[in-house]
Amino acid sequence: MASSTTNPALTEEFWNAKAADFARSQDLEDSRVVDLTIESLNKHVGLAGQLILDVGAGSGRFGLPLAAHCKRVVLTDVSPRMLEEALHRAEERHITNTEFRVANWMNVDLSLEGWKGAFDLVFASMVPVFAHPEALATMTAASRGWVAITQFTRGDDNISDAIRTGLGDTAADPHNDPQRTADLIELLKAQGHEPIVDTIGFDTEMTYTFDGAVQRYSGRFSSQAQAQGTSVNKLLEPLREQYGDAIPVRRRTEKSIVYWRAQ
């Protein structure tokens, strides 16, 4: 993952501070979004025997499962603490065909890292830095085959809605913005590529314990809650009063996967 800021020090500081909460929240995410993403990657690219670079890998949500399908995955992130979380999960799952490298895609030196044209697939999910043409071009230059970026375009979620209401946040949710996909496609066309778009969508109905809900949503909302002098625990209290310790979640998830050939 990466912050939307282009200041490397601030980006690293931001994600280091969020790393533990974010990683725990990712552990409770619906695995179908990963499974369906890998299914799409296999269909469009083919993963067997491939060397993959995961840019903005965070705690390894995609990079670690990808390792079961390919030769090797190099997971990179601007945050050393995020990569520590990913390494810990790799060790717990006995995943050995991975490598972990700190890198900021606004200033990474591909030649110095040995990454120029080195990967069969360069992959990223929800990395705002790729709104910058120069970062996008660098990502492309690291591939000798395919590049893929995933972007959530819809994420209707009753628990997220309740938290955002408690925070007084009535703006459009930037986490699920289809315009980002449209902007990415235009940037790629301007750089001479012919992008291919695959779409994924599914519904989720499940329940969380109160503690599970706090863990799941803290990674996204804890900083915003703290800035307003509250916490995710307090914001979820009305749902605990209504449902007890079996809080239902109803979610519609949609995402785009944008593919293009590097060469």
C-alpha positions in Angstrom: 0.0 0.0 0.0 1.0 3.6 -0.3 -0.3 6.9 0.8 -1.5 9.5 -1.7 1.3 11.8 -0.7 4.4 11.9 -2.9 6.7 12.8 0.1 8.6 9.6 0.8 9.3 10.3 4.4 5.6 11.3 5.2 4.3 8.3 3.2 6.6 5.9 5.2 5.6 7.5 8.5 1.9 7.3 7.7 1.9 3.6 6.8 4.4 2.6 9.6 1.9 4.0 12.1 -1.0 2.1 10.5 0.8 -1.1 9.8 -0.3 -3.3 12.7 -4.0 -2.2 12.6 -4.1 -2.4 8.8 -2.6 -5.9 8.8 -5.0 -7.2 11.3 -8.0 -5.7 9.4 -6.7 -7.4 6.2 -6.6 -10.7 7.9 -10.4 -10.5 8.3 -11.1 -9.5 4.7 -13.3 -11.7 2.5 -10.8 -14.0 0.8 -12.9 -14.1 -2.4 -11.5 -10.8 -3.6 -8.0 -12.4 -3.6 -9.2 -15.7 -5.1 -11.1 -14.0 -7.9 -8.1 -11.7 -8.6 -5.8 -14.6 -8.9 -8.3 -16.4 -11.1 -8.3 -13.3 -13.4 -4.5 -13.1 -13.4 -4.2 -16.7 -14.4 -6.8 -16.2 -17.2 -5.1 -13.1 -18.7 -1.5 -13.6 -17.9 -0.8 -17.1 -16.6 1.1 -17.4 -13.3 2.9 -20.7 -13.4 6.7 -20.3 -13.4 6.4 -16.5 -13.4 8.5 -14.0 -11.4 6.1 -11.4 -10.0 6.7 -8.0 -8.4 4.0 -6.8 -6.0 4.1 -3.0 -5.7 2.6 -1.6 -2.5 2.2 -5.1 -1.1 1.3 -4.0 2.4 0.9 -7.0 4.7 0.9 -9.4 1.8 -2.8 -9.7 1.1 -2.2 -10.5 -2.6 1.5 -11.2 -2.7 1.5 -14.1 -0.3 -1.4 -16.1 -2.0 0.2 -15.4 -5.4 3.3 -17.2 -4.2 1.4 -20.5 -4.4 0.9 -20.0 -8.1 4.2 -18.7 -9.4 8.0 -19.2 -9.2 8.7 -16.2 -6.9 7.1 -13.0 -5.6 9.1 -9.9 -4.6 6.9 -7.8 -2.2 7.7 -4.1 -2.0 6.3 -1.4 0.1 7.3 2.1 1.2 6.7 1.0 4.9 9.2 -1.3 6.5 6.7 -2.1 9.2 4.2 -3.3 6.6 6.8 -5.6 5.2 7.5 -6.9 8.7 3.8 -7.8 9.0 4.0 -9.5 5.6 7.2 -11.4 6.5 5.6 -12.6 9.8 2.6 -14.0 7.8 4.8 -15.7 5.3 6.7 -17.4 8.1 3.5 -18.5 9.8 2.2 -20.0 6.5 5.6 -21.6 5.6 5.9 -19.6 2.4 9.5 -19.5 1.2 9.4 -18.3 -2.4 9.1 -14.6 -1.4 11.4 -11.6 -1.0 10.7 -8.4 0.9 12.1 -5.0 -0.3 11.4 -1.4 0.9 10.8 0.9 -2.1 8.9 4.1 -2.9 7.7 4.1 -6.5 8.1 7.9 -6.8 11.9 7.6 -6.6 12.8 3.9 -7.0 16.0 3.3 -9.1 15.2 0.2 -11.2 18.7 -0.2 -12.4 20.1 0.0 -8.9 17.6 -2.6 -7.6 18.1 -4.9 -10.6 14.4 -4.6 -11.5 14.6 -3.1 -15.0 12.6 -5.4 -17.2 13.1 -8.2 -14.6 9.6 -9.4 -14.0 7.0 -11.4 -15.9 4.2 -9.6 -14.1 4.2 -6.4 -12.1 1.1 -6.1 -9.9 -0.4 -3.5 -7.7 -3.6 -3.1 -5.8 -5.1 0.2 -4.7 -1.8 2.2 -4.9 -2.7 5.9 -5.3 0.8 6.8 -6.4 0.0 5.4 -9.9 -2.1 8.4 -10.6 1.3 10.0 -11.3 2.4 9.3 -14.9 6.1 9.0 -14.0 5.4 6.3 -11.3 3.2 4.4 -13.8 6.0 4.5 -16.4 8.5 3.1 -13.8 6.1 0.3 -13.0 5.9 -0.6 -16.7 9.6 -0.5 -17.1 10.1 -3.1 -14.4 8.1 -5.7 -16.5 9.2 -7.8 -19.4 5.7 -9.0 -19.9 2.5 -7.9 -18.2 1.4 -5.2 -15.8 -1.8 -5.2 -13.8 -3.4 -2.7 -11.4 -6.5 -3.5 -9.4 -8.9 -0.8 -8.2 -12.1 -1.1 -6.1 -15.0 0.6 -7.8 -17.8 -0.2 -5.4 -17.8 -1.3 -1.8 -21.2 -0.9 -0.3 -20.9 -2.0 3.3 -23.4 -1.3 6.1 -20.7 -1.3 8.9 -18.5 1.2 7.0 -21.6 3.3 6.3 -22.4 3.3 10.1 -18.8 4.4 11.0 -18.7 7.1 8.3 -22.1 8.4 9.5 -20.7 8.5 13.1 -17.7 10.5 11.8 -20.0 12.9 9.9 -18.3 11.8 6.6 -20.9 12.3 3.9 -18.4 12.7 1.0 -18.1 10.1 -1.8 -16.0 7.2 -0.6 -12.5 7.7 -2.3 -11.7 4.1 -1.5 -14.3 2.9 -4.1 -14.0 5.4 -6.9 -14.6 4.2 -10.5 -13.1 7.5 -11.7 -9.7 6.2 -10.7 -10.0 3.3 -13.1 -11.1 5.7 -15.9 -8.1 8.0 -15.1 -5.7 5.1 -15.1 -6.9 4.0 -18.5 -6.5 7.5 -20.0 -2.9 7.7 -18.6 -2.0 4.3 -20.1 -3.4 5.3 -23.5 -1.4 8.5 -23.3 1.7 6.4 -22.7 0.9 4.3 -25.8 -0.6 1.2 -24.2 -3.8 -0.6 -25.0 -5.3 -1.6 -21.7 -7.6 -4.5 -21.1 -10.1 -4.3 -18.2 -11.5 -7.3 -16.3 -14.2 -6.8 -13.7 -15.0 -8.7 -10.5 -18.1 -8.5 -8.4 -19.7 -10.4 -5.5 -21.9 -10.1 -2.5 -21.0 -10.9 1.1 -23.3 -11.7 4.0 -21.7 -12.7 7.3 -21.4 -11.7 11.0 -18.6 -10.3 13.1 -18.2 -10.4 16.8 -17.8 -6.9 18.2 -14.1 -7.4 18.7 -13.8 -8.8 15.2 -15.6 -5.8 13.7 -13.3 -3.4 15.6 -10.3 -5.3 14.3 -11.7 -5.4 10.7 -12.5 -1.7 10.4 -9.7 -0.2 12.5 -7.2 -0.5 9.7 -9.2 1.9 7.6 -10.9 4.2 10.1 -8.8 4.4 13.3 -6.7 7.4 12.2 -9.8 9.4 11.1 -11.6 8.5 14.4 -8.6 9.5 16.5 -8.5 12.8 14.7 -12.0 13.5 15.8 -11.4 12.4 19.4 -13.2 9.1 19.2 -12.4 5.5 18.3 -13.8 2.7 16.1 -14.9 0.9 19.4 -17.1 3.9 20.3 -18.4 4.3 16.8 -19.5 0.6 16.7 -21.2 0.7 20.1 -24.7 1.4 18.5 -24.4 -1.7 16.4 -23.4 -3.8 19.5 -26.4 -2.4 21.3 -28.6 -3.4 18.4 -27.2 -6.8 17.5 -25.2 -7.9 20.5 -22.0 -9.9 19.7 -23.1 -11.0 16.2 -23.0 -7.9 14.1 -24.2 -8.6 10.5 -22.3 -7.2 7.5 -23.9 -6.9 4.1 -21.4 -5.9 1.4 -21.3 -5.5 -2.4 -17.7 -5.6 -3.7 -16.8 -4.6 -7.2 -13.3 -4.0 -8.7 -11.6 -3.5 -12.0 -8.3 -5.1 -13.0 -6.5 -3.1 -15.7 -3.9 -5.1 -17.7 -1.4 -3.9 -20.3 1.7 -5.3 -22.0 5.0 -3.7 -21.0 6.6 -4.6 -24.3 
